[in-house]
Amino acid sequence: MSMDNYGSEGGMMSEINVTPLVDVMLVLLTVFIVTAPLLMNSVAVKLPKVAATTSLQKMNDVKVSITKASEVYVDETKITATALEAELKKRNTSGDLQVQIMADEGVVYGEVAKAMAQIQRSGVTKFTFLMLPDSAISATK
């Protein structure tokens, strides 16, 4: 006689019913999905409101502009591309000169790279690239 666990004799079943487990996990998942966005903003902070302003140019900032025709301007004075290093050395007396580079989008990369090398050789360690934000570009079209 063989033992039959599934028979009518009342034998024990050795399998786990996973349906209640899946139901509980789905309920927990739903609760976490609903409450997670609420937990992100748990601390209410009223932020100050200010009008949008442009940043003021510091006294020790110099703007270097490179046009599409590869002309170089320091602030609004046109100089030759080779004289950029000497001009920045004259202006960098205090050692904390900051240069803002504005290059036309049609300028060859090599011209911008040459200007960057001259800026570094002049002793300037801080320089940034200025660009128009996307909102200003779409407003001009």
C-alpha positions as CSV (number, residue, x, y, z in Angstrom):
1,M,0.0,0.0,0.0
2,S,1.4,3.4,-0.9
3,M,0.9,6.6,1.0
4,D,-1.2,9.2,-0.7
5,N,-0.9,12.6,0.7
6,Y,-3.7,14.0,-1.4
7,G,-6.2,11.3,-0.8
8,S,-9.4,11.4,1.2
9,E,-7.7,9.9,4.2
10,G,-6.8,13.4,5.5
11,G,-3.1,13.5,4.8
12,M,-1.2,16.7,5.1
13,M,-0.5,18.9,2.1
14,S,3.1,19.9,1.8
15,E,2.6,22.9,-0.7
16,I,2.4,26.6,0.3
17,N,-0.6,28.5,-1.0
18,V,1.0,31.7,-2.4
19,T,-2.2,33.5,-3.4
20,P,-2.6,35.3,0.0
21,L,1.1,36.2,0.0
22,V,0.8,37.8,-3.5
23,D,-2.4,39.7,-2.3
24,V,-0.5,41.1,0.7
25,M,2.5,42.1,-1.3
26,L,0.3,44.0,-3.9
27,V,-1.5,45.9,-1.1
28,L,1.9,46.9,0.4
29,L,3.2,47.9,-2.9
30,T,0.2,50.1,-3.5
31,V,0.5,51.7,-0.1
32,F,4.2,52.5,-0.7
33,I,3.5,53.9,-4.2
34,V,0.8,56.2,-2.8
35,T,2.8,57.4,0.3
36,A,6.2,57.8,-1.3
37,P,5.5,61.2,-2.9
38,L,4.1,62.5,0.3
39,L,7.2,61.6,2.2
40,M,9.5,63.6,-0.1
41,N,8.1,67.0,1.1
42,S,7.8,66.2,4.7
43,V,9.3,69.6,5.9
44,A,7.2,72.6,4.8
45,V,9.5,75.5,4.0
46,K,8.4,78.8,2.5
47,L,11.1,79.9,0.1
48,P,11.7,83.6,-0.5
49,K,10.7,85.0,-3.9
50,V,12.9,87.3,-5.9
51,A,12.7,88.9,-9.2
52,A,14.9,87.4,-11.9
53,T,18.0,89.5,-12.4
54,T,21.1,89.2,-14.4
55,S,24.3,88.8,-12.4
56,L,26.3,91.9,-12.1
57,Q,29.8,91.8,-13.5
58,K,32.4,91.9,-10.8
59,M,35.1,94.6,-11.0
60,N,37.8,92.0,-11.6
61,D,35.9,90.2,-14.4
62,V,37.0,90.5,-18.0
63,K,34.9,89.5,-20.9
64,V,36.7,87.9,-23.9
65,S,34.5,87.7,-27.0
66,I,35.4,85.7,-30.1
67,T,33.3,86.5,-33.2
68,K,32.4,84.3,-36.1
69,A,35.1,86.0,-38.1
70,S,37.7,85.0,-35.4
71,E,38.0,88.6,-34.1
72,V,39.0,88.8,-30.4
73,Y,37.6,91.5,-28.1
74,V,38.6,92.2,-24.5
75,D,35.6,93.8,-22.9
76,E,34.6,95.9,-25.9
77,T,38.1,96.6,-27.3
78,K,39.2,94.8,-30.4
79,I,42.7,93.3,-30.2
80,T,44.7,90.9,-32.2
81,A,44.4,87.2,-31.3
82,T,48.1,87.1,-30.4
83,A,47.9,90.1,-28.1
84,L,45.3,88.5,-25.8
85,E,47.9,87.0,-23.5
86,A,49.8,90.3,-23.0
87,E,46.5,92.2,-22.4
88,L,45.4,89.8,-19.7
89,K,48.8,89.9,-18.0
90,K,48.4,93.7,-17.8
91,R,45.0,93.4,-16.2
92,N,45.9,90.5,-13.8
93,T,47.8,92.7,-11.3
94,S,46.0,91.3,-8.2
95,G,46.1,87.7,-9.3
96,D,42.4,87.1,-8.9
97,L,41.2,88.1,-12.4
98,Q,38.3,86.1,-13.8
99,V,37.7,85.8,-17.5
100,Q,34.3,85.2,-19.1
101,I,34.6,83.7,-22.6
102,M,31.8,84.4,-25.1
103,A,32.4,82.6,-28.4
104,D,30.0,82.7,-31.3
105,E,28.6,79.3,-32.1
106,G,30.1,79.5,-35.6
107,V,33.7,79.9,-34.4
108,V,36.1,77.1,-35.2
109,Y,37.0,75.2,-32.1
110,G,40.7,75.7,-32.7
111,E,40.3,79.5,-32.3
112,V,38.6,79.0,-28.9
113,A,41.3,76.5,-27.8
114,K,44.0,79.0,-28.7
115,A,42.3,81.7,-26.7
116,M,41.9,79.4,-23.7
117,A,45.7,78.5,-23.9
118,Q,46.6,82.2,-24.0
119,I,44.3,82.9,-21.0
120,Q,46.0,80.1,-19.0
121,R,49.5,81.3,-20.0
122,S,48.6,84.8,-18.8
123,G,48.2,83.5,-15.2
124,V,44.4,83.4,-15.1
125,T,43.1,80.3,-13.3
126,K,39.4,81.1,-13.3
127,F,37.5,81.4,-16.6
128,T,34.0,80.4,-17.6
129,F,32.0,80.2,-20.8
130,L,28.9,82.3,-21.1
131,M,25.9,80.9,-23.1
132,L,22.3,81.9,-23.7
133,P,19.7,79.8,-21.8
134,D,17.3,77.8,-23.9
135,S,14.4,80.2,-23.1
136,A,16.4,83.2,-24.5
137,I,17.2,81.3,-27.7
138,S,13.6,80.3,-28.3
139,A,12.5,83.9,-27.7
140,T,14.8,85.3,-30.4
141,K,13.5,82.9,-33.1
